[in-house]
Amino acid sequence: MANELSKTLWKMLLPIAIGFAVIIWLFHGEFNPEVFSGFEFSWRMGVALFAAAIFVIGRDFGLSWRFHIIAGGDLSWARAVKVDLMCAFTSAITPSVVGGSALAVFYLNREGINVGRATTLTLTTLFLDELFFVIFCPVLVLLIPDDELFGAAQAQTFITGVRIVFWIVYAGIVIWTAILFAGIIAKPRAVADIMHKIFSLRPLRRWQGAIDRTTGNMIETSSFVKTASRKWWLKVFGATVVSWFSRYLVVNALFWGFVPAASGLLVFGRQFVVWVVLMVSPTPGGSGVSEWLFTNYYGDLIGNVSIALILALLWRVLSYYVYLIAGCCLLPSYFSKRKTSAK
């Protein structure tokens, strides 16, 4: 156990080091002390920080509510919150392309849900998250002009890069969501047969076992979700929307307090783009990449690089570092306790 904890602590320290290294590098090159010579902390800023903290809680409420609902009463609110925080902690110490859902099965199992059902619940939450992005991207694109969403006033190379990465990742999300929909809801056995045949080809044969297990889990998940009522779907998708909207509104709250002239809709829309782009970040929890992306992408709305750096740091503290602290507090007891009886 001591060895496991030491490895986890090392993984926790690495993203912190990367994040602060980038912040220091950005501050060193761009920070202007004169900007803060007449700066005064106002009541509006205090309210904004409080509101941002409330939205952080809203993010965890939404995900915990979803875990509580999909577990059908087998996961108490307290244990649902614990699973949510541990998933967030995992996301913070692993590359964004891995994400916290990779260990959700393990956390659910530790809280008394058997492995098969935990896998089913995890696939369901994954599908809901991907569905959120698929649905709301067209809405934002219709509401916000392209040159505003991506920031035409900024460096063209940066804008072009963000736009290309965003649409490539979004296309991948659409394809993956379609596969999940077919595999979980529409034609699970047909998808399993097709995937089995594809991965029977010699170049792909080494992954055939993993693919067969995944499609088998999809078939089990299909049996679970097909019995769910419309009310159940509305609840779990509503919890998903609450969680993601709260995540984005953290930045809206900060802008309301520090850059009130910025368009709230545009700030919100750009958060959507930021989180999509960060899905392919190679660093743990998007550390380093997040800070750099935030300061450059929101720079034209803020108009001051120094303020942009301060907001980037506040955003990361609220949306990232709090989960490192929470995970560090939960980790020792989590691995030392005996697993709750599986259901």
matplotlib code that plots the C-alpha trace (Angstrom):
import matplotlib.pyplot as plt

x = [0.0, 2.8, 4.3, 1.0, 0.6, 4.1, 3.5, 0.2, 1.8, 4.5, 1.9, 0.2, 3.3, 4.2, 1.2, 1.5, 5.1, 4.2, 1.3, 3.3, 6.3, 4.2, 2.6, 6.0, 7.3, 4.2, 4.5, 8.2, 7.6, 4.3, 3.6, 3.6, 3.6, 2.5, -0.9, -1.6, -0.3, -3.9, -5.6, -8.1, -10.0, -13.7, -16.9, -17.7, -14.6, -15.4, -18.9, -17.4, -15.0, -17.9, -20.1, -17.2, -16.9, -20.6, -20.4, -17.5, -19.9, -22.6, -20.2, -19.7, -23.4, -24.4, -21.9, -22.7, -26.4, -25.9, -23.9, -26.7, -29.4, -27.8, -26.8, -30.5, -30.2, -27.2, -24.9, -25.7, -25.1, -22.0, -20.5, -21.5, -19.7, -16.6, -16.6, -17.0, -14.1, -11.8, -12.7, -11.8, -8.6, -7.7, -8.3, -6.0, -3.0, -3.4, -3.2, -6.5, -6.8, -7.1, -9.5, -11.1, -13.5, -10.7, -10.8, -14.5, -15.1, -12.6, -14.0, -17.6, -16.5, -14.7, -18.1, -19.9, -21.0, -19.8, -17.4, -19.9, -22.5, -19.8, -18.6, -22.2, -22.7, -19.4, -20.3, -23.6, -22.0, -19.5, -22.3, -24.1, -21.0, -20.3, -23.9, -23.8, -21.0, -22.7, -25.9, -24.6, -21.8, -24.3, -26.3, -23.3, -22.1, -25.5, -25.6, -22.0, -20.3, -17.2, -14.9, -16.0, -16.0, -12.4, -11.2, -10.4, -8.5, -5.8, -2.7, -3.9, -1.6, -3.0, -6.6, -6.1, -4.6, -7.4, -10.0, -8.5, -7.9, -11.5, -13.2, -11.0, -11.7, -15.4, -15.6, -14.0, -16.6, -19.5, -18.1, -17.5, -21.0, -22.5, -20.6, -21.7, -25.3, -25.3, -23.4, -25.5, -29.0, -29.6, -27.7, -25.4, -24.9, -24.4, -21.7, -20.1, -20.0, -18.6, -15.9, -15.0, -14.5, -12.5, -10.2, -9.8, -7.6, -4.0, -2.7, -5.4, -5.6, -3.5, -6.4, -9.2, -9.6, -10.0, -12.5, -14.5, -14.6, -15.7, -18.5, -19.6, -19.9, -21.9, -24.4, -24.8, -25.2, -27.9, -29.9, -29.7, -30.6, -33.3, -35.4, -34.9, -37.9, -38.0, -38.1, -34.8, -33.2, -34.3, -32.9, -29.5, -29.0, -30.2, -27.6, -25.0, -26.0, -25.9, -22.4, -21.0, -22.8, -21.5, -18.0, -18.1, -19.9, -16.9, -15.1, -18.2, -18.3, -14.6, -15.1, -18.2, -16.0, -12.8, -13.7, -17.4, -17.4, -16.9, -19.8, -21.1, -22.3, -18.9, -17.0, -19.3, -18.9, -15.1, -15.1, -16.8, -14.0, -11.3, -12.6, -12.9, -9.3, -8.1, -9.4, -6.3, -3.8, -0.8, -0.1, -1.6, -4.9, -4.0, -1.4, 0.6, -1.5, -4.6, -2.8, -1.2, -4.5, -6.5, -4.3, -4.0, -7.6, -9.2, -6.6, -8.6, -11.6, -9.5, -7.2, -4.5, -2.0, -1.3, -5.0, -5.4, -2.6, -4.3, -7.7, -6.0, -4.4, -7.7, -9.5, -7.0, -7.1, -10.9, -11.2, -8.1, -6.0, -9.0, -9.4, -5.8, -6.2, -9.5, -8.0, -4.9, -7.2, -9.3, -6.6, -5.2, -8.5, -9.7, -7.0, -6.8, -10.5, -12.1, -14.3, -18.0, -20.0, -20.7, -24.2]
y = [0.0, 2.4, 1.8, 2.6, 5.8, 7.0, 6.3, 8.2, 11.2, 11.3, 11.4, 14.2, 16.3, 16.0, 17.9, 20.5, 21.1, 21.3, 23.7, 26.0, 25.9, 27.2, 29.8, 31.1, 31.0, 33.0, 35.5, 35.9, 36.9, 38.8, 39.9, 43.7, 44.9, 48.4, 47.0, 46.3, 49.7, 51.0, 47.6, 47.2, 44.2, 45.0, 43.5, 42.4, 40.3, 38.7, 37.8, 36.4, 34.1, 32.9, 32.3, 30.4, 28.2, 27.5, 26.4, 24.1, 22.5, 22.4, 20.4, 17.8, 17.8, 17.0, 14.1, 12.7, 13.0, 11.0, 8.3, 8.1, 7.8, 5.2, 3.0, 2.7, 3.3, 1.0, 4.0, 6.5, 10.2, 10.2, 7.3, 8.9, 12.1, 10.0, 8.2, 11.6, 13.1, 10.1, 10.2, 13.9, 13.2, 10.5, 13.0, 15.5, 13.0, 11.3, 12.6, 14.1, 11.5, 8.9, 10.8, 9.9, 7.4, 4.9, 4.0, 4.7, 0.9, 0.4, 3.1, 1.9, -1.6, -0.4, 1.1, -2.1, -2.4, -5.6, -5.2, -6.1, -3.6, -1.0, -1.3, -0.9, 2.2, 3.7, 3.1, 4.8, 7.9, 8.0, 7.9, 10.8, 13.0, 12.4, 13.0, 16.4, 17.6, 16.3, 18.1, 21.4, 22.1, 22.9, 25.1, 27.2, 27.4, 28.8, 31.3, 32.6, 33.7, 31.7, 34.6, 35.5, 31.9, 31.3, 34.9, 36.5, 39.3, 36.9, 35.4, 33.5, 30.6, 30.1, 30.5, 28.1, 25.5, 25.8, 25.6, 22.5, 20.6, 21.5, 20.2, 17.1, 16.2, 17.0, 14.7, 12.0, 12.6, 12.3, 9.0, 7.6, 8.7, 7.0, 3.8, 4.0, 4.6, 1.7, -0.5, 0.4, 1.2, 0.4, -2.7, -4.0, -7.5, -6.3, -3.9, -6.7, -8.9, -6.1, -5.2, -8.8, -9.3, -6.1, -7.0, -10.5, -9.1, -9.9, -6.3, -5.8, -9.2, -8.2, -6.0, -8.5, -9.7, -6.1, -5.2, -8.4, -7.5, -3.9, -5.0, -7.6, -4.8, -2.8, -5.7, -5.8, -2.0, -2.3, -4.6, -2.1, 1.1, -0.4, -1.0, 2.6, 5.0, 8.4, 10.0, 8.2, 9.4, 13.0, 12.8, 11.4, 13.7, 16.7, 15.8, 15.7, 19.1, 20.6, 19.2, 20.5, 23.9, 24.4, 23.6, 26.2, 28.8, 28.9, 31.0, 33.1, 34.0, 35.0, 37.1, 38.8, 39.9, 40.8, 41.5, 42.5, 44.0, 40.6, 38.8, 36.0, 33.9, 34.2, 33.3, 30.3, 29.2, 29.4, 27.2, 24.6, 24.9, 24.8, 21.6, 19.9, 20.8, 19.7, 16.2, 15.5, 17.1, 14.8, 16.2, 15.1, 16.9, 19.2, 20.9, 23.5, 23.3, 24.6, 27.7, 28.5, 27.9, 30.0, 33.1, 33.1, 32.1, 34.6, 37.3, 39.3, 39.4, 40.4, 42.9, 42.6, 39.6, 40.1, 39.9, 36.9, 35.1, 35.8, 34.5, 31.4, 30.7, 31.2, 28.9, 26.2, 26.4, 26.0, 23.4, 21.4, 21.9, 21.5, 17.9, 17.1, 18.2, 16.3, 13.1, 13.4, 13.5, 10.6, 8.3, 6.8, 5.7, 4.7, 2.1, 1.0, 0.2, -3.1, -3.1, -2.7, -5.8, -6.0, -5.7]
z = [0.0, 0.9, -2.6, -4.3, -2.3, -3.1, -6.8, -6.7, -4.8, -7.5, -10.2, -8.2, -7.9, -11.6, -13.0, -10.2, -11.2, -14.9, -14.3, -12.1, -14.4, -17.3, -15.1, -14.0, -17.6, -18.7, -15.8, -16.5, -20.1, -19.9, -16.3, -15.9, -12.2, -13.3, -14.2, -10.6, -9.2, -9.0, -8.7, -5.8, -4.8, -5.0, -3.6, -7.1, -7.3, -3.9, -5.1, -8.3, -6.4, -4.2, -7.2, -8.9, -5.8, -5.9, -9.5, -8.6, -6.1, -8.8, -11.0, -8.4, -7.4, -11.0, -11.4, -7.9, -8.6, -11.9, -10.1, -7.5, -10.1, -12.4, -9.4, -8.7, -4.9, -4.5, -4.1, -1.3, -1.8, 0.3, -1.7, -5.0, -4.0, -3.1, -6.5, -8.2, -6.4, -7.0, -10.7, -10.8, -8.9, -11.5, -14.3, -12.5, -12.4, -15.8, -19.3, -20.5, -23.2, -20.4, -18.1, -14.8, -16.3, -16.8, -13.1, -12.5, -12.6, -9.9, -7.7, -8.1, -7.3, -4.1, -3.1, -3.4, -7.1, -8.8, -11.7, -14.4, -13.3, -12.6, -16.2, -17.4, -15.3, -16.5, -20.1, -19.5, -18.0, -20.8, -23.4, -21.6, -21.5, -25.2, -26.1, -24.3, -26.5, -29.7, -28.9, -27.6, -30.1, -33.0, -30.6, -29.7, -33.3, -34.3, -31.4, -31.7, -35.0, -35.9, -35.8, -32.3, -31.0, -32.1, -31.8, -35.2, -33.5, -32.2, -34.0, -37.1, -36.5, -33.0, -34.1, -37.0, -34.7, -32.1, -34.8, -36.5, -33.2, -32.0, -35.2, -35.4, -31.8, -32.2, -35.2, -33.2, -30.4, -32.9, -34.3, -30.8, -29.7, -32.7, -31.9, -28.3, -29.3, -31.7, -29.3, -26.2, -27.5, -31.2, -32.4, -29.7, -31.0, -34.6, -33.4, -31.4, -34.5, -36.8, -34.3, -33.8, -37.5, -37.9, -35.1, -36.4, -39.1, -38.6, -38.0, -35.3, -33.7, -30.7, -29.5, -30.3, -26.7, -25.3, -28.0, -27.4, -23.7, -24.5, -26.9, -24.3, -21.8, -24.3, -24.7, -20.9, -20.8, -23.5, -21.4, -18.5, -20.4, -22.5, -19.4, -18.3, -18.4, -20.2, -16.8, -15.9, -19.1, -18.4, -14.9, -15.8, -18.9, -16.8, -14.2, -17.0, -18.2, -14.7, -14.2, -17.5, -17.4, -13.8, -15.0, -17.7, -15.5, -13.1, -15.8, -16.4, -12.7, -12.8, -15.9, -14.3, -11.4, -13.1, -16.8, -16.6, -20.1, -21.7, -23.3, -21.0, -23.9, -25.7, -22.5, -22.0, -25.7, -25.5, -22.4, -24.6, -27.1, -24.4, -22.8, -26.2, -27.1, -23.7, -24.4, -26.4, -24.0, -23.4, -20.0, -16.6, -16.2, -19.1, -16.8, -18.7, -21.8, -19.9, -18.6, -21.9, -23.8, -21.4, -21.5, -25.3, -26.2, -23.8, -24.3, -26.7, -24.3, -21.3, -23.0, -20.5, -20.3, -16.6, -15.7, -18.1, -16.2, -12.8, -14.1, -15.6, -12.2, -10.4, -12.9, -12.4, -8.6, -8.7, -11.4, -10.9, -7.8, -5.4, -6.8, -6.2, -2.6, -2.2, -3.8, -1.6, 1.5, 0.4, -1.0, 2.2, 3.6, 0.2, -0.3, 3.4, 3.9, 3.1, 0.0, 0.6, -0.2, -3.9, -5.2]

ax = plt.figure().add_subplot(projection="3d")
ax.plot(x, y, z, "-o")
ax.set_aspect("equal")
plt.show()
